[in-house]
Amino acid sequence: MQHTIPFILFISLTQIGFAQGLKKTMLRLPDTGETLSYTSTFGEDHDYIINAPGFIMNGNGTVTDTVTGLMWQQLDGGEMSIESAIKYCDSLSLAGYTDWRLPSAHEAFSILNHQNTNPALDTKVFTKTSAEYWWSSDHQANDMNKIWVTNSGGGIGNHLKTETESAGGTKKIHTRAVRDVHPVTMVASHFTDNRDGSITDHLTGLLWQKIPNPDSLSWEEALLYAESLSLAGYSDWRLPNIKELQSINDESIINPSLNKSYFGVTASNKYWSSTTLPNQTSKAWYLNTQYGITTYDTKTIKHYLICVRGNSVLSSTKQAKNNVITVFPNPFQTGIVIESVDAVVNCELFNATGTLIYSGKNIQDQNLSELPSGLYFLKIQDPQPFIVKLVKQ
C-alpha cells in the first residue's frame, strides 16, 4: 500500500550536546530516505515524509545537504586510525575550504539512507568505497578507547579504535570530513518538560512522550499503539523513525543513554523505530539505550516504544500551492465533509489496520455511521497525496 504525508519542519537542529548551551550545526533533521511500504498497518516510516533527504553535488568534490545545511566530502578519505582521521580532517584543504572537521555521531548518522544498504548511502551522491564504517568525533561515555562509528548497513555503534586495519584490526573504518556552511550558533537547552506528559525537543522541534509505554510490544503492535495514543491534548502521535529516535540519544551517558532529567526512564531498554530493514523486511530498526546503539530485530519480538509527534503532520487543514483543503468534522459520527477550491477531490479512507473502506470522489455523500468507533486515515490526492487522521465516535 502506498501512502505519504508531506510535511516540513521549519526548526533548527543542533549538534548534540546535552548540557546547557548547545552548538547548532544542523538546520533540520533529515528523514531516513525509506520510500517503500512494508506493512498495511499505518504508521511505518514510509507513511511520513517530513524532511526528505536532499543533496547538491557541487562539482568540486563536495556535497551540500539541503536539509541539515552541512557540506560533506563527496569521496571519503579512506581507511585510517581515529588519530589519523582527526589530523586528516583538521588539515584537509578541499574546494577552497580549510575548515573541515570530523563529524559528530549525530551528524554522521544524518547522511545515512535507510532505503539502501551496503552502503546505506545515496551512491548517486556519495562515491561508493570499500568502507564498512565511518569515524565520528565522539567516544563512548566511559571508555576513551571506543569511538562512535556509523556503518554501511545503516546503524551506529561504539567500536574499539583498534578495530580498524590501520590500528592492527580487521575492519575498514573510513573518514568523511564535514564543514559548517551556516554560522554555528548556540541554543540554551535541548529539552523542556511541558508538565503534561510531553517533552519538547528544541533541537528538532519534535514533541516526545515523557514516559515510554510500560509494556513491550511487537513492531506491528507498536505502530498501532502509537497511532492511537492521545496525550497532552494531541492525537497525532506516531512511532519515530530511526533517525528521530537516535536524535534523542545522549552519548555522554550510559545505562540508560536517555536524559533521565527529562524522560521517565530508569533502566536501559530497546525501543522500536518505524523503520524497516530493507534487505530483511521481517526486521525493523531499534535503539538500545544501554549505550545508544542502533540495530535491528525481528518484528514479532517485543520491545518498548516511545512516541513522537511533529508540529502539524496530520492537520485536518492542508495548504497547497493554489488550494486549501479542510476536512471536518473531526471526530466524525455519520459522515465526512471535504471543503476545497476544486469541486472534486479524489480520496481513499482506510481503517487503522490499512483496510480500504472507501475510494472515490464523493465521500461527503457516504453514510459512515455504521463504521466502528476508532482511528481512520483519509488519503487525499491534491495532486500529491497527503493523509488526514480522523477519529470516528
HELIX and SHEET records of a PDB file:
HELIX    1   1 ASP A   45  ASP A   47  5                                   3    
HELIX    2   2 ILE A   82  SER A   91  1                                  10    
HELIX    3   3 ALA A  105  SER A  110  1                                   6    
HELIX    4   4 LYS A  161  GLU A  163  5                                   3    
HELIX    5   5 GLU A  165  ALA A  167  5                                   3    
HELIX    6   6 TRP A  219  SER A  228  1                                  10    
HELIX    7   7 ILE A  242  SER A  247  1                                   6    
HELIX    8   8 ILE A  363  ASP A  365  5                                   3    
SHEET    1   A 2 LEU A  22  LYS A  24  0                                        
SHEET    2   A 2 THR A 185  VAL A 187 -1                                        
SHEET    1   B 4 PHE A  55  MET A  57  0                                        
SHEET    2   B 4 THR A  62  ASP A  65 -1                                        
SHEET    3   B 4 LEU A  70  GLN A  73 -1                                        
SHEET    4   B 4 VAL A 178  ASP A 180 -1                                        
SHEET    1   C 4 ILE A 156  LEU A 160  0                                        
SHEET    2   C 4 ASP A 143  ASN A 151 -1                                        
SHEET    3   C 4 TYR A 133  GLN A 140 -1                                        
SHEET    4   C 4 ILE A 173  HIS A 174  1                                        
SHEET    1   D 4 PHE A 191  ASP A 193  0                                        
SHEET    2   D 4 SER A 198  ASP A 201 -1                                        
SHEET    3   D 4 LEU A 207  GLN A 209 -1                                        
SHEET    4   D 4 VAL A 308  ARG A 309 -1                                        
SHEET    1   E 3 LYS A 270  THR A 276  0                                        
SHEET    2   E 3 LYS A 283  ASN A 288 -1                                        
SHEET    3   E 3 ILE A 293  THR A 298 -1                                        
SHEET    1   F 3 THR A 317  GLN A 319  0                                        
SHEET    2   F 3 VAL A 324  PHE A 328 -1                                        
SHEET    3   F 3 VAL A 337  GLU A 339 -1                                        
SHEET    1   G 4 LEU A 356  GLY A 360  0                                        
SHEET    2   G 4 CYS A 347  ASN A 351 -1                                        
SHEET    3   G 4 GLY A 374  GLN A 381 -1                                        
SHEET    4   G 4 PRO A 385  LYS A 392 -1                                        
END                                                                             
